[in-house]
Amino acid sequence: QGGWGRKQRYPWPQPVEHAFLRALAWGDATWRARATTTLASELALIDPVWGGMYQYSVDGDWQHPHYEKITAIQAGAIHNYAMAYRVTGERRWLDASWRVARYMTAMMQDERGGFFTSQDADLRVPGRAPVLGAAYYAKDDAARRVLGIPRIDRAVYADLNGLMIEALCELFAASGEREALDAATLAARALLASHRRDDGGFEHGVRGDGPPLLYLRDQAAMGRAMLALYRVTGEPEWLDHARGLGELVLARLEDRERGGFRAHTDDPEAVGVFAQPRRPLEENGLVARFLLQLHRALDGDGSTPTPYRDAAVRALGALGDPEAIAPEGRIVGTYLLALEEATMPTVDITVVGDLGDGGTTQGLLAAALAFADPRAMVELSTPGARYPDIGEPAVYLCTETACSSPVTRRDRFAATAADFVATSVPLLTAADEQPGYAVPAR
């Protein structure tokens, strides 16, 4: 059946993403099978009429859904299935990603672009008997609409929108379809207009509607969203927004004494235990992933020092006590992904060209984005900035010790990249898991 858990089958996205990372960075086919078996089982949770993924299944299998649809699950499903398509090339995974994404853009996105929070499992209309999810979602579109639409929580939260933007960018990278990128860009601009404060941070809800706290999860998720948009478009404004969030996170949320990051800025109204700063593992994993990626985006050629990688590594070390991690159970996936990303070798893929050249550079960028390897960082560069102007667009792959020859043809990129990675980027081995293995100082 795949999945993680027993009585309740919950479509956790992070373990699937980690399984693909493990398969690719470690060369372990067992992990790839874990990911694809799980995703095949999770297809049973996708609404066959409207799309979207139900929250979980009970009875120890995937056939008894709880019919609520929450945005965090939708983002994870879009991302996981798009990644599966990039890894395997099997169209069924891309189709599944679109079935979830189009539910979100059709039913869960407001007119400005922000994504809502959830849709109820059951139909409840005042003065009428409730229609439970099992009966309601067994009907076709017309029959559902005659009865009415289950309530949608129309709150637009920064963390959930960050997850959705990143997922839609992954879908764009996998498919090349502008529909996904347009939805992601619309959401990002909506959140910049409605949630972003003058200091560059994002409030959880619409600016001014709630307490003036900055939550770590919101900054980390929106930071990753900005970097995802930068990765797929090459537009520097997204990197500028990400850098601003990185600076804010270090200045306002880092625990300088213990390491790691606090869940939110100080709450002047909190008392007792609620006034004690928390350093939640999952949120620290998320912000560590953001900071590691931000460092790589800013230090593409190794000549630009930044404080972000060091802060991420400090956080991972500060929260790395096995006894403290054990009770977290299945939600350690984000922290584990951050550990992998801090320790694994990397490859930089730089597309050199002008997106206004008639399509050649865009084609090379699309090929680079579609290349499935978690160790790869894709970026766009102008001719002569980091690599010489050879008179035509080209892609370069580089590690700390080697660079490829320029690749100028889109149809040759995938094979060339695979050969370069196989010969220049070492697979991780069991020795890398031994106690005392140091995080590289890159």
C-alpha positions as CSV (number, residue, x, y, z in Angstrom):
1,Q,0.0,0.0,0.0
2,G,2.9,2.4,0.6
3,G,2.7,5.4,2.9
4,W,3.8,6.0,6.4
5,G,1.4,5.2,9.3
6,R,-1.0,2.5,10.2
7,K,-4.6,3.1,11.2
8,Q,-4.8,6.5,9.5
9,R,-3.3,6.8,6.0
10,Y,-2.2,10.4,5.7
11,P,-0.6,11.7,2.5
12,W,2.5,13.2,4.1
13,P,4.4,14.9,1.2
14,Q,7.8,15.2,2.9
15,P,8.5,11.5,3.2
16,V,7.7,11.0,-0.5
17,E,10.0,13.9,-1.5
18,H,12.7,12.5,0.8
19,A,12.3,9.0,-0.8
20,F,12.9,10.5,-4.2
21,L,15.9,12.4,-2.9
22,R,17.3,9.2,-1.4
23,A,16.8,7.3,-4.6
24,L,18.6,9.9,-6.7
25,A,21.3,11.1,-4.4
26,W,22.1,7.7,-3.0
27,G,21.3,5.6,-6.0
28,D,18.9,3.4,-4.0
29,A,16.1,2.0,-6.1
30,T,14.3,0.8,-3.0
31,W,13.5,4.4,-2.0
32,R,12.1,5.1,-5.5
33,A,9.8,2.2,-5.2
34,R,8.6,3.5,-1.8
35,A,7.8,6.9,-3.3
36,T,5.9,5.6,-6.4
37,T,4.0,2.9,-4.5
38,T,2.9,5.5,-2.0
39,L,1.8,7.9,-4.7
40,A,0.0,5.2,-6.6
41,S,-2.0,4.4,-3.4
42,E,-2.7,8.1,-2.8
43,L,-4.5,8.3,-6.2
44,A,-7.5,6.9,-4.4
45,L,-7.7,10.1,-2.3
46,I,-8.2,12.3,-5.4
47,D,-11.7,13.4,-6.0
48,P,-12.7,11.9,-9.4
49,V,-15.1,14.7,-10.2
50,W,-13.6,18.0,-9.1
51,G,-10.1,16.9,-8.4
52,G,-8.3,17.8,-5.2
53,M,-7.0,15.4,-2.6
54,Y,-9.0,14.3,0.5
55,Q,-7.2,14.8,3.8
56,Y,-6.6,11.2,4.8
57,S,-8.0,7.7,4.9
58,V,-9.0,5.6,7.9
59,D,-9.3,1.8,8.6
60,G,-5.6,1.3,7.7
61,D,-6.1,1.6,3.9
62,W,-6.5,4.2,1.3
63,Q,-10.2,3.4,0.5
64,H,-12.0,5.2,3.4
65,P,-11.4,8.9,3.0
66,H,-12.1,11.7,5.3
67,Y,-13.4,14.1,2.7
68,E,-12.1,17.4,3.9
69,K,-9.6,19.1,1.5
70,I,-7.0,21.2,3.1
71,T,-4.6,23.4,1.2
72,A,-1.4,22.0,2.7
73,I,-2.3,18.6,1.4
74,Q,-3.1,19.9,-2.1
75,A,0.3,21.7,-2.3
76,G,2.1,18.5,-1.2
77,A,0.2,16.4,-3.8
78,I,0.9,18.8,-6.6
79,H,4.6,18.9,-5.7
80,N,5.0,15.1,-5.2
81,Y,3.2,14.1,-8.4
82,A,5.1,16.7,-10.5
83,M,8.3,15.5,-9.0
84,A,7.3,11.9,-9.8
85,Y,6.8,12.9,-13.4
86,R,10.2,14.5,-13.6
87,V,11.9,11.4,-12.1
88,T,10.0,8.7,-14.1
89,G,8.6,10.4,-17.2
90,E,5.3,8.6,-16.6
91,R,2.4,10.8,-17.7
92,R,0.0,9.5,-15.0
93,W,1.9,11.4,-12.4
94,L,1.7,14.7,-14.3
95,D,-2.0,14.1,-14.8
96,A,-2.5,13.6,-11.1
97,S,-0.7,16.8,-10.3
98,W,-2.9,18.7,-12.7
99,R,-6.1,17.2,-11.3
100,V,-5.2,18.7,-7.9
101,A,-3.8,22.0,-9.2
102,R,-6.9,22.7,-11.3
103,Y,-9.2,22.0,-8.4
104,M,-7.2,24.7,-6.5
105,T,-7.3,27.3,-9.3
106,A,-11.0,26.6,-10.1
107,M,-12.5,26.4,-6.6
108,M,-9.9,27.6,-4.0
109,Q,-8.3,30.7,-5.5
110,D,-9.8,34.2,-5.0
111,E,-10.2,36.8,-7.6
112,R,-6.9,38.5,-6.6
113,G,-4.9,35.2,-6.7
114,G,-4.7,34.1,-3.0
115,F,-5.5,30.5,-2.1
116,F,-8.1,29.6,0.5
117,T,-7.5,27.3,3.5
118,S,-9.8,24.3,3.2
119,Q,-13.1,22.9,2.0
120,D,-15.4,20.9,4.4
121,A,-15.8,17.2,4.3
122,D,-19.6,17.4,4.6
123,L,-22.4,19.6,3.2
124,R,-24.1,21.5,6.0
125,V,-26.9,23.9,5.2
126,P,-28.9,25.6,8.0
127,G,-32.4,24.1,8.3
128,R,-31.5,21.0,6.3
129,A,-30.1,17.6,7.3
130,P,-26.4,17.4,6.6
131,V,-25.1,15.4,3.7
132,L,-22.1,13.5,4.8
133,G,-19.0,13.3,2.6
134,A,-19.3,9.7,1.7
135,A,-22.7,10.4,0.1
136,Y,-22.0,13.8,-1.3
137,Y,-18.7,13.0,-3.0
138,A,-20.1,9.8,-4.6
139,K,-22.3,12.1,-6.8
140,D,-21.5,13.6,-10.1
141,D,-20.9,17.3,-10.6
142,A,-24.5,18.2,-11.5
143,A,-26.0,16.3,-8.5
144,R,-23.5,17.9,-6.1
145,R,-24.3,21.4,-7.3
146,V,-28.0,20.9,-6.9
147,L,-27.4,20.1,-3.3
148,G,-24.9,23.0,-2.8
149,I,-21.2,23.4,-2.3
150,P,-19.5,22.3,1.0
151,R,-18.3,25.3,3.0
152,I,-14.9,26.8,2.0
153,D,-12.8,28.5,4.6
154,R,-11.9,31.6,2.6
155,A,-9.0,32.7,4.8
156,V,-5.8,33.4,2.9
157,Y,-2.7,32.5,5.0
158,A,0.8,33.2,4.0
159,D,2.3,29.8,4.9
160,L,-0.3,27.9,2.9
161,N,0.1,30.2,-0.1
162,G,3.9,29.8,0.0
163,L,3.5,26.1,-0.2
164,M,1.1,26.4,-3.1
165,I,3.3,28.8,-5.0
166,E,6.3,26.5,-4.6
167,A,4.2,23.5,-5.7
168,L,2.9,25.3,-8.8
169,C,6.5,26.2,-9.7
170,E,7.4,22.5,-9.5
171,L,4.5,21.7,-11.7
172,F,5.6,24.3,-14.2
173,A,9.2,22.9,-14.1
174,A,7.8,19.5,-14.8
175,S,5.3,20.4,-17.5
176,G,6.4,23.6,-19.1
177,E,2.8,24.8,-19.0
178,R,2.4,28.5,-18.3
179,E,-1.0,27.9,-16.6
180,A,0.9,26.7,-13.5
181,L,3.4,29.6,-13.5
182,D,0.7,32.1,-14.1
183,A,-1.3,30.8,-11.0
184,A,1.8,30.9,-8.9
185,T,2.8,34.4,-10.0
186,L,-0.8,35.7,-9.4
187,A,-0.7,34.3,-5.9
188,A,2.7,35.7,-5.1
189,R,1.7,39.2,-6.2
190,A,-1.5,38.9,-4.3
191,L,0.3,38.1,-1.1
192,L,2.9,40.8,-1.6
193,A,0.0,43.3,-1.8
194,S,-2.1,42.0,1.1
195,H,0.2,40.3,3.6
196,R,3.6,41.9,3.3
197,R,4.6,44.4,5.9
198,D,6.8,47.5,5.4
199,D,9.8,45.6,6.9
200,G,9.4,42.9,4.3
201,G,7.9,40.2,6.5
202,F,4.6,38.4,5.9
203,E,1.8,38.5,8.4
204,H,-0.1,35.2,8.7
205,G,-3.4,36.7,7.6
206,V,-4.2,39.8,5.7
207,R,-2.1,42.7,6.9
208,G,-3.6,44.4,10.0
209,D,-6.3,41.8,10.6
210,G,-4.5,39.9,13.4
211,P,-1.8,40.3,16.0
212,P,1.4,42.0,14.7
213,L,3.5,38.8,15.1
214,L,5.9,37.4,12.6
215,Y,5.6,33.6,12.4
216,L,8.6,31.6,11.3
217,R,6.5,29.3,9.1
218,D,5.1,32.1,7.1
219,Q,8.5,33.6,6.4
220,A,10.1,30.3,5.5
221,A,7.2,29.2,3.2
222,M,7.0,32.5,1.4
223,G,10.8,32.6,1.2
224,R,10.9,29.3,-0.5
225,A,8.1,30.5,-2.8
226,M,10.1,33.5,-3.9
227,L,13.1,31.3,-4.6
228,A,10.9,28.9,-6.6
229,L,9.7,31.7,-8.8
230,Y,13.3,32.9,-9.2
231,R,14.4,29.4,-10.2
232,V,11.8,29.0,-12.9
233,T,11.8,32.6,-14.3
234,G,15.2,34.0,-13.6
235,E,13.6,37.3,-12.6
236,P,15.8,39.1,-10.0
237,E,12.8,40.6,-8.2
238,W,12.0,37.2,-6.7
239,L,15.5,36.8,-5.4
240,D,15.4,40.2,-3.9
241,H,12.2,39.4,-2.0
242,A,13.8,36.1,-0.8
243,R,17.0,37.9,0.4
244,G,14.9,40.4,2.3
245,L,13.1,37.5,4.1
246,G,16.4,35.9,4.8
247,E,17.7,39.0,6.5
248,L,14.5,39.4,8.5
249,V,14.5,35.8,9.7
250,L,18.1,36.1,11.0
251,A,17.4,39.5,12.6
252,R,14.1,38.8,14.2
253,L,13.7,35.1,14.7
254,E,17.1,33.5,15.2
255,D,17.8,32.3,18.8
256,R,21.4,33.6,19.0
257,E,22.1,31.9,22.3
258,R,20.9,28.3,21.7
259,G,20.8,28.2,17.9
260,G,17.7,27.6,15.8
261,F,14.8,29.8,15.2
262,R,11.8,30.8,17.3
263,A,8.3,30.1,16.2
264,H,7.3,33.7,16.2
265,T,8.4,37.1,17.4
266,D,7.7,38.1,21.0
267,D,4.1,38.2,22.0
268,P,3.6,41.0,24.6
269,E,0.3,39.5,25.6
270,A,1.6,36.0,26.3
271,V,2.0,34.8,29.9
272,G,3.4,31.7,31.7
273,V,4.4,28.8,29.5
274,F,3.0,30.6,26.4
275,A,5.6,33.3,26.8
276,Q,8.5,30.9,26.6
277,P,10.1,30.8,23.1
278,R,9.6,27.6,21.2
279,R,11.8,26.3,18.5
280,P,9.6,23.8,16.6
281,L,11.4,21.1,14.7
282,E,9.3,21.2,11.5
283,E,9.4,25.0,11.1
284,N,13.2,25.0,11.8
285,G,13.6,22.3,9.1
286,L,11.6,24.5,6.7
287,V,13.5,27.6,7.4
288,A,16.8,25.7,7.2
289,R,15.9,24.5,3.7
290,F,15.0,28.1,2.7
291,L,18.3,29.5,4.0
292,L,20.4,26.7,2.4
293,Q,18.7,27.4,-0.9
294,L,19.1,31.1,-0.6
295,H,22.8,30.7,0.1
296,R,23.2,28.7,-3.1
297,A,21.2,31.2,-5.1
298,L,23.4,34.1,-4.0
299,D,26.7,32.2,-4.0
300,G,26.5,30.4,-7.3
301,D,30.2,30.5,-8.1
302,G,31.5,30.2,-4.5
303,S,32.8,33.7,-4.3
304,T,30.0,35.4,-2.4
305,P,29.9,34.7,1.3
306,T,26.5,34.8,3.0
307,P,25.3,34.2,6.6
308,Y,22.5,32.0,5.6
309,R,24.1,28.6,5.3
310,D,25.9,29.0,8.7
311,A,22.6,29.9,10.3
312,A,20.8,26.9,8.8
313,V,23.6,24.5,9.9
314,R,23.4,26.0,13.5
315,A,19.7,25.4,13.6
316,L,20.0,21.8,12.4
317,G,22.6,21.1,15.0
318,A,20.8,22.9,17.8
319,L,17.7,20.8,17.3
320,G,19.4,17.5,16.5
321,D,19.1,15.7,19.8
322,P,17.7,12.2,18.9
323,E,15.7,12.0,22.1
324,A,14.0,15.3,21.3
325,I,13.4,14.3,17.7
326,A,11.9,10.8,18.4
327,P,8.5,12.0,19.7
328,E,7.9,14.1,16.5
329,G,7.2,10.8,14.6
330,R,6.3,11.2,10.9
331,I,6.6,15.0,10.8
332,V,10.4,14.8,10.9
333,G,10.4,14.8,7.1
334,T,11.1,18.5,6.6
335,Y,14.0,18.4,9.1
336,L,15.4,15.3,7.4
337,L,15.3,17.0,4.0
338,A,17.2,19.9,5.4
339,L,19.9,17.6,6.8
340,E,20.2,15.9,3.4
341,E,20.5,19.2,1.6
342,A,23.1,20.5,4.0
343,T,25.3,17.4,3.6
344,M,24.9,16.2,0.0
345,P,27.2,17.2,-2.9
346,T,25.7,19.8,-5.3
347,V,25.7,20.7,-8.9
348,D,25.0,24.1,-10.3
349,I,23.2,24.3,-13.7
350,T,23.5,27.7,-15.2
351,V,21.6,28.7,-18.3
352,V,23.4,31.5,-20.1
353,G,21.3,33.6,-22.5
354,D,18.6,36.1,-23.0
355,L,15.0,35.0,-22.5
356,G,14.0,37.6,-25.2
357,D,16.1,35.8,-27.9
358,G,13.1,34.1,-29.6
359,G,12.9,30.9,-27.5
360,T,16.3,29.3,-27.6
361,T,17.2,30.3,-24.0
362,Q,13.7,29.5,-22.8
363,G,14.0,26.1,-24.3
364,L,17.4,25.4,-22.6
365,L,15.9,26.7,-19.3
366,A,12.9,24.4,-19.7
367,A,15.2,21.4,-20.2
368,A,17.3,22.3,-17.2
369,L,14.2,22.7,-15.0
370,A,12.8,19.3,-16.1
371,F,16.1,17.6,-15.2
372,A,15.3,15.5,-12.1
373,D,18.1,15.7,-9.5
374,P,17.7,17.1,-6.0
375,R,21.4,18.1,-5.9
376,A,20.9,20.5,-8.8
377,M,20.4,24.3,-8.5
378,V,19.1,25.9,-11.7
379,E,19.7,29.6,-12.4
380,L,19.7,32.0,-15.3
381,S,22.7,34.2,-16.1
382,T,23.4,36.8,-18.8
383,P,26.2,36.2,-21.3
384,G,29.6,37.3,-19.9
385,A,28.5,37.5,-16.3
386,R,29.7,34.2,-14.9
387,Y,30.5,32.4,-18.2
388,P,31.9,33.7,-21.4
389,D,29.7,34.8,-24.2
390,I,30.1,32.2,-26.9
391,G,27.7,33.8,-29.3
392,E,24.7,31.6,-28.6
393,P,22.8,30.4,-25.5
394,A,24.3,27.6,-23.6
395,V,24.0,25.6,-20.3
396,Y,26.9,24.8,-18.0
397,L,26.9,22.2,-15.2
398,C,29.5,22.7,-12.5
399,T,30.5,21.1,-9.2
400,E,33.2,22.4,-6.8
401,T,35.8,20.6,-8.9
402,A,34.5,20.2,-12.5
403,C,32.5,22.0,-15.2
404,S,30.9,20.6,-18.3
405,S,31.4,21.9,-21.8
406,P,28.7,24.3,-22.9
407,V,25.4,22.5,-24.0
408,T,23.8,24.5,-26.7
409,R,21.0,22.1,-27.9
410,R,17.9,21.5,-25.8
411,D,17.5,17.9,-27.1
412,R,21.0,17.0,-25.9
413,F,20.8,18.5,-22.4
414,A,19.2,15.6,-20.5
415,A,21.7,13.0,-21.7
416,T,24.6,15.3,-21.2
417,A,23.5,16.3,-17.7
418,A,22.9,12.7,-16.7
419,D,26.4,11.7,-17.9
420,F,28.0,14.7,-16.1
421,V,26.3,14.0,-12.8
422,A,27.1,10.3,-13.0
423,T,30.8,11.0,-13.5
424,S,31.3,14.2,-11.4
425,V,28.8,14.1,-8.5
426,P,29.5,11.2,-6.1
427,L,26.6,9.2,-4.7
428,L,26.2,9.3,-1.0
429,T,27.1,6.1,0.8
430,A,26.5,4.5,4.2
431,A,29.8,6.1,5.4
432,D,28.1,9.4,5.2
433,E,25.6,8.3,7.8
434,Q,28.2,7.4,10.5
435,P,28.1,9.3,13.8
436,G,30.3,12.4,13.7
437,Y,29.9,12.9,9.9
438,A,30.5,16.7,9.6
439,V,28.3,19.1,7.6
440,P,30.5,20.3,4.8
441,A,31.6,24.0,5.1
442,R,30.5,25.0,1.6
